[in-house]
Amino acid sequence: MATKKVEKLAIDGGKKVWSKGFPAWPQFDKKTDKKVLDILHSGKVNYWTGPVGMQFEEAWAKWLGVKNAVSVSNGTAALHVALTALGVGAGDEVICTSYSFIASSFCALQAGALPVFCDVGTDHLLDPKKIEACITSTRRRSRRASRRARRRSWSSTSTAWSPTWIRS
Ligand SMILES: Cc1ncc(COP(=O)(O)O)c(C=O)c1O
C-alpha cells in the first residue's frame, strides 16, 4: 500500500490549515436588524398584539405547501411541540441520538416520555442499524399490539437534530 507523508498536526506544532479565524455566529442581515427594530418600536411585541407572528406562519405554511404552520420561540420549543403533536407521552420511549444538543433528548422528558440513547455512526448521525436494539423487551411486551410504532421519516442526513424513532 502506498504511504503518504503526513504533516505534523497543528496541535503538535505543525502548520495550521486555516489561520484567518472563523466568522462569528450567529450573524444577521442588516434587513433583519431593521425588521426587529420596527417591531420593537411599534410596541406590539406580543403574538396577539402584533401581526408579524401570524404573517410569518402564513408565509411559512405557503412556502412549505402545507395548510398550517406554528411558530415557536426556539428549537427546543419546536421539538417539544412536535412530540406533543405526535401524541408522545407517559409510557412512551423516544430513541434519541447520543451525539447532539441536550434538547434532542430533553424534549422526550418534557413530554413525559423516556429518552433512550442510540449510538451514532462514523458520520456522527444516528445509526439506523442500532435502533432495533434500543427498543427494550420490557417495553416491547408492555405495549399493546394495536398501538403501532410511529416512525418519523428520517434520512441519515437529517438525524443530527432530533429524536428519530418513537415507539408507543
Ligand atoms: C441539535 C440541536 N437541537 C436543538 C437545539 C435547540 O435550539 P434552541 O437553542 O433554539 O432552543 C440546538 C441548539 O443549539 C441544537 O444544536
The ligand as a Gaussian input file, in Angstrom:
#p B3LYP/6-31G(d) Opt

LIG

0 1
 C      -29.146000      19.800000      17.743000
 C      -29.892000      20.891000      18.452000
 N      -31.171000      20.681000      18.820000
 C      -31.874000      21.635000      19.435000
 C      -31.307000      22.862000      19.738000
 C      -32.123000      23.876000      20.480000
 O      -32.309000      25.044000      19.805000
 P      -32.624000      26.359000      20.596000
 O      -31.360000      26.838000      21.234000
 O      -33.142000      27.283000      19.530000
 O      -33.672000      26.049000      21.623000
 C      -29.981000      23.125000      19.404000
 C      -29.356000      24.414000      19.726000
 O      -28.185000      24.634000      19.530000
 C      -29.250000      22.118000      18.737000
 O      -27.971000      22.291000      18.408000

